[in-house]
């Protein structure tokens, strides 16, 4: 009988036995993932930050455009914006070049508002905070001798030239100085005192009439019965002491004055002026008004016979009260007058 060979022993490798690659992956996969994340971050984070910086930069510029009323487009109209708003914006963004441009716009806005001291101060802040900025370094503004100058220098020299020109042409901006012996009158009102000086040399009849009424106490108890904001406050009517509001502005001492015309006396802010009713050719005997802003359209129409020398804060308080049409709801009262 034939013998059978013993079966050959076969060893089957376990399918679950890890290879070297499997062992390597199993051991270092976490590190690999971490390295991949780091590599990805190294690429994407700077890109993201650049994009975000660009977005923030654009948002900041858009904010400035809105704050300064710059409009949009190549031919946008520039309104300028409030100096105070621009100053606050520049302070908020003092670490960016946008802040420098805001400060430059503030300089221009203050010049436009005739705040020359503020403009010079803002130009100094621009040079100190952003010394390397174009606005601080570039010499593109006209200097006093025609040579180009930096913004700060141009502002300083421009203010000096303007001051010199205004002094030389002072009659265009203010009334002449009072004479050395000009009498002064203090109006003690319920809102505070107002001191006026009188042009006894240029409008002697009006000045003397006002002095006489003040000495007699004629104005005591009268009210500033008419307030036109941005123009004038008016008083001097005895009807306003106890009469009905409908009669205010219609009373007086019963006399009028011949108009005294001096072309050097003009209706600048703070002028003391004799009231003249529409259609009348003579000044009212007692009613007067104080201008709260330049009113040069009145030149030649009514007589300026004095100026305010103290008490502008009182005038502002009277002007700022509640008004219906031109009638103040809580009119200031002249409590007494003193000839100084």
C-alpha positions as CSV (number, residue, x, y, z in Angstrom):
1,X,0.0,0.0,0.0
2,X,1.5,3.3,-1.0
3,X,2.5,5.6,1.8
4,X,1.2,9.1,1.9
5,X,3.5,12.0,2.6
6,X,2.9,13.9,5.8
7,X,1.2,17.2,5.1
8,X,3.6,20.2,4.8
9,X,3.1,22.7,7.6
10,X,1.9,26.1,6.3
11,X,2.0,29.2,8.4
12,X,-0.5,31.8,7.5
13,X,0.6,35.3,8.4
14,X,-1.9,37.2,10.5
15,X,-3.7,39.9,8.5
16,X,-3.8,42.0,11.6
17,X,0.0,42.1,12.2
18,X,1.2,45.7,11.7
19,X,3.8,46.5,9.1
20,X,6.6,49.0,9.7
21,X,4.6,51.6,7.8
22,X,1.6,51.0,9.9
23,X,3.7,51.2,13.1
24,X,5.3,54.5,11.9
25,X,1.9,56.0,11.1
26,X,0.4,54.8,14.3
27,X,3.3,56.3,16.3
28,X,3.6,59.6,14.5
29,X,0.2,60.4,13.0
30,X,-0.6,63.0,15.6
31,X,2.7,64.8,15.0
32,X,2.0,64.7,11.3
33,X,-1.4,66.2,11.7
34,X,0.0,68.9,13.9
35,X,2.7,69.7,11.4
36,X,0.1,69.9,8.6
37,X,-2.0,72.2,10.6
38,X,1.0,74.4,11.4
39,X,2.0,74.5,7.8
40,X,-1.5,75.3,6.7
41,X,-1.7,78.0,9.3
42,X,1.7,79.4,8.2
43,X,0.2,79.9,4.8
44,X,-3.4,80.9,5.5
45,X,-3.1,83.0,8.6
46,X,-0.9,85.8,7.1
47,X,-3.2,85.8,4.1
48,X,-6.2,86.1,6.4
49,X,-4.6,88.8,8.5
50,X,-3.7,90.7,5.4
51,X,-7.2,90.4,4.2
52,X,-8.6,91.5,7.5
53,X,-6.1,94.4,7.7
54,X,-7.3,95.5,4.3
55,X,-10.9,95.3,5.4
56,X,-10.2,97.2,8.6
57,X,-8.2,99.8,6.6
58,X,-11.1,100.2,4.1
59,X,-13.7,100.4,6.9
60,X,-11.5,103.1,8.6
61,X,-11.3,105.1,5.4
62,X,-15.0,104.8,4.9
63,X,-15.6,106.0,8.5
64,X,-13.4,109.0,7.8
65,X,-15.1,109.7,4.5
66,X,-18.4,109.7,6.4
67,X,-17.2,111.8,9.3
68,X,-15.6,114.4,7.1
69,X,-18.4,114.5,4.5
70,X,-16.0,113.6,1.8
71,X,-18.6,112.0,-0.5
72,X,-17.5,109.3,-2.9
73,X,-16.2,109.2,-6.4
74,X,-13.5,111.1,-8.2
75,X,-15.5,114.3,-8.4
76,X,-17.1,114.1,-4.9
77,X,-17.8,117.4,-3.1
78,X,-15.8,117.8,0.0
79,X,-17.8,119.4,2.8
80,X,-15.1,119.3,5.5
81,X,-16.7,118.0,8.6
82,X,-16.7,119.3,12.2
83,X,-13.3,120.1,13.6
84,X,-14.2,118.5,16.9
85,X,-15.4,115.3,15.2
86,X,-12.2,115.1,13.1
87,X,-10.0,115.8,16.1
88,X,-11.7,112.9,18.0
89,X,-11.3,110.6,14.9
90,X,-7.6,111.5,14.7
91,X,-7.1,110.6,18.3
92,X,-8.8,107.3,18.0
93,X,-6.6,106.4,15.0
94,X,-3.4,108.0,16.0
95,X,-1.5,104.8,15.2
96,X,-2.6,104.8,11.5
97,X,-2.0,107.1,8.5
98,X,-5.8,107.6,8.3
99,X,-5.5,109.4,11.6
100,X,-3.0,111.8,10.1
101,X,-5.3,112.6,7.2
102,X,-8.1,113.3,9.7
103,X,-5.8,115.7,11.6
104,X,-5.0,117.4,8.3
105,X,-8.7,117.8,7.6
106,X,-9.1,119.2,11.1
107,X,-6.5,121.9,10.3
108,X,-8.5,122.9,7.2
109,X,-11.8,122.8,9.1
110,X,-10.5,125.1,11.8
111,X,-9.1,127.5,9.2
112,X,-12.6,127.5,7.5
113,X,-14.2,128.2,10.9
114,X,-11.7,131.1,11.5
115,X,-10.3,129.3,14.5
116,X,-6.7,130.2,13.7
117,X,-5.4,129.3,17.2
118,X,-7.0,125.8,16.9
119,X,-5.6,125.4,13.3
120,X,-2.1,126.1,14.5
121,X,-2.5,123.8,17.4
122,X,-3.8,121.0,15.2
123,X,-0.9,121.5,12.7
124,X,1.5,121.1,15.6
125,X,-0.2,117.9,16.8
126,X,0.0,116.5,13.3
127,X,3.8,117.1,13.1
128,X,4.4,115.7,16.6
129,X,2.2,112.5,16.2
130,X,2.9,111.7,12.5
131,X,6.4,113.3,11.9
132,X,7.1,111.1,8.8
133,X,3.7,111.5,7.2
134,X,3.4,113.2,3.9
135,X,1.3,116.0,5.4
136,X,4.0,116.7,7.9
137,X,7.0,116.6,5.6
138,X,5.9,117.6,2.1
139,X,6.5,121.2,1.1
140,X,3.6,121.8,-1.1
141,X,2.0,124.9,0.5
142,X,2.9,128.5,-0.4
143,X,5.2,130.2,2.0
144,X,5.4,134.0,2.7
145,X,8.2,134.5,0.1
146,X,6.6,132.2,-2.5
147,X,8.8,129.3,-1.6
148,X,6.9,126.0,-0.8
149,X,6.5,125.2,2.9
150,X,5.2,122.3,5.0
151,X,1.7,122.5,6.4
152,X,2.6,123.6,9.9
153,X,4.9,126.4,8.7
154,X,2.3,127.5,6.1
155,X,-0.4,127.7,8.8
156,X,1.8,129.7,11.2
157,X,3.0,132.2,8.6
158,X,-0.4,132.5,7.1
159,X,-1.9,133.4,10.5
160,X,0.8,136.0,11.0
161,X,0.1,137.6,7.6
162,X,-3.6,137.5,8.2
163,X,-3.3,139.2,11.6
164,X,-1.1,141.9,10.1
165,X,-3.6,142.5,7.3
166,X,-6.6,142.7,9.6
167,X,-4.8,145.2,11.8
168,X,-4.1,147.3,8.7
169,X,-7.7,147.1,7.6
170,X,-9.4,146.9,11.0
171,X,-12.3,149.1,9.9
172,X,-13.5,146.1,7.7
173,X,-13.9,143.9,10.8
174,X,-14.7,146.0,13.8
175,X,-16.0,149.4,14.9
176,X,-13.4,152.0,16.0
177,X,-12.2,152.1,19.5
178,X,-14.2,154.1,22.0
179,X,-12.9,157.5,22.9
180,X,-10.8,157.6,26.1
181,X,-13.5,159.3,28.1
182,X,-16.4,157.3,26.7
183,X,-19.0,156.6,29.4
184,X,-20.0,153.0,30.1
185,X,-23.3,151.6,31.4
186,X,-23.9,148.3,33.1
187,X,-27.2,146.7,32.5
188,X,-27.9,144.4,35.3
189,X,-30.3,141.8,33.9
190,X,-31.9,138.7,35.3
191,X,-29.5,136.6,33.2
192,X,-26.4,138.6,34.2
193,X,-24.7,141.9,33.6
194,X,-24.0,143.5,30.2
195,X,-21.6,146.5,30.0
196,X,-21.8,148.9,27.0
197,X,-19.6,151.8,26.0
198,X,-21.0,154.8,24.1
199,X,-19.8,156.7,21.1
200,X,-20.3,160.2,22.5
201,X,-18.0,161.5,19.8
202,X,-19.8,159.9,16.8
203,X,-23.4,159.7,17.8
204,X,-23.6,162.2,20.7
205,X,-27.4,162.7,20.7
206,X,-28.2,159.0,20.8
207,X,-25.5,158.5,23.5
208,X,-26.7,161.3,25.7
209,X,-30.4,160.2,25.4
210,X,-29.5,156.7,26.4
211,X,-27.4,158.0,29.4
212,X,-30.3,160.2,30.5
213,X,-32.8,157.3,30.5
214,X,-30.3,155.1,32.4
215,X,-29.7,157.8,35.1
216,X,-33.5,158.1,35.6
217,X,-34.0,154.4,35.9
218,X,-36.2,154.3,32.9
219,X,-35.1,150.9,31.8
220,X,-35.6,149.2,35.2
221,X,-38.1,146.4,34.9
222,X,-38.1,146.4,31.1
223,X,-37.6,143.2,29.3
224,X,-35.7,142.0,26.2
225,X,-39.0,141.5,24.5
226,X,-37.7,140.5,21.0
227,X,-35.1,137.8,20.2
228,X,-34.0,137.0,16.7
229,X,-31.4,134.2,17.0
230,X,-28.3,134.8,15.1
231,X,-29.2,138.5,14.7
232,X,-30.3,140.5,17.7
233,X,-31.9,140.9,21.1
234,X,-34.1,144.0,21.6
235,X,-35.3,145.8,24.7
236,X,-36.1,149.3,26.1
237,X,-39.9,149.2,25.8
238,X,-41.8,150.4,29.0
239,X,-44.8,148.4,27.9
240,X,-42.9,145.3,28.7
241,X,-42.8,146.1,32.4
242,X,-46.4,145.4,33.1
243,X,-48.3,145.6,29.8
244,X,-49.7,142.7,27.8
245,X,-47.2,140.8,25.6
246,X,-49.2,142.0,22.6
247,X,-48.2,145.5,23.3
248,X,-44.5,144.9,23.7
249,X,-42.5,146.8,21.2
250,X,-45.1,149.5,20.8
251,X,-44.3,151.7,23.8
252,X,-41.7,154.4,24.4
253,X,-41.0,157.8,26.1
254,X,-42.9,159.7,23.5
255,X,-39.9,161.2,21.6
256,X,-37.7,160.2,18.7
257,X,-34.2,161.2,17.6
258,X,-32.8,162.5,14.4
259,X,-30.7,159.9,12.7
260,X,-26.9,160.4,13.2
261,X,-25.0,158.7,10.4
262,X,-21.3,157.9,10.7
263,X,-20.0,155.5,8.0
264,X,-17.4,154.2,10.4
265,X,-20.0,152.8,12.7
266,X,-21.3,149.5,11.4
267,X,-23.5,146.7,12.7
268,X,-20.8,144.2,13.7
269,X,-21.5,141.7,16.4
270,X,-21.9,143.5,19.8
271,X,-23.2,146.8,18.4
272,X,-25.5,148.9,20.5
273,X,-28.1,150.2,18.1
274,X,-31.2,152.5,18.3
275,X,-34.3,150.8,17.1
276,X,-36.2,152.4,14.1
277,X,-39.6,151.1,13.2
278,X,-40.1,150.1,9.5
279,X,-41.0,153.1,7.4
280,X,-39.8,155.6,10.1
281,X,-37.1,158.2,9.4
282,X,-36.2,158.8,13.0
283,X,-34.8,156.6,15.8
284,X,-37.0,155.4,18.6
285,X,-36.7,157.3,21.8
286,X,-35.8,154.4,24.0
287,X,-35.9,151.0,22.3
288,X,-32.5,149.6,21.4
289,X,-31.0,146.3,20.3
290,X,-27.7,144.4,20.6
291,X,-26.4,142.5,17.6
292,X,-25.5,138.9,18.3
293,X,-23.7,138.5,15.0
294,X,-22.5,140.7,12.2
295,X,-25.6,142.4,10.5
296,X,-24.0,144.5,7.9
297,X,-27.2,144.6,5.8
298,X,-28.4,147.1,8.4
299,X,-25.6,149.6,7.8
300,X,-27.0,153.0,6.9
301,X,-30.5,151.9,8.1
302,X,-30.2,152.3,11.9
303,X,-27.8,154.2,14.2
304,X,-25.0,152.4,16.0
305,X,-24.2,154.5,19.1
306,X,-22.2,152.0,21.3
307,X,-20.6,148.6,21.6
308,X,-20.7,145.8,24.1
309,X,-17.4,145.8,26.1
310,X,-18.4,143.0,28.5
311,X,-21.2,140.5,29.1
312,X,-21.3,138.4,25.8
313,X,-22.1,135.3,27.9
314,X,-25.2,137.1,29.2
315,X,-26.2,138.0,25.7
316,X,-25.8,134.4,24.6
317,X,-28.0,133.2,27.5
318,X,-30.7,135.7,26.5
319,X,-30.5,134.6,22.9
320,X,-30.5,130.9,23.6
321,X,-33.8,130.8,25.5
322,X,-37.0,129.4,24.2
323,X,-38.5,131.6,21.5
324,X,-41.8,131.5,19.6
325,X,-41.4,133.5,16.4
326,X,-39.4,136.4,17.9
327,X,-41.0,136.4,21.3
328,X,-39.0,134.9,24.2
329,X,-41.0,132.6,26.5
330,X,-38.9,133.6,29.5
331,X,-37.7,137.1,28.7
332,X,-34.7,138.5,30.5
333,X,-35.5,141.6,32.6
334,X,-33.3,144.7,33.1
335,X,-33.3,144.9,36.9
336,X,-31.2,148.1,37.1
337,X,-28.7,150.3,35.2
338,X,-25.5,151.9,36.4
339,X,-23.6,154.7,34.6
340,X,-19.9,153.8,35.2
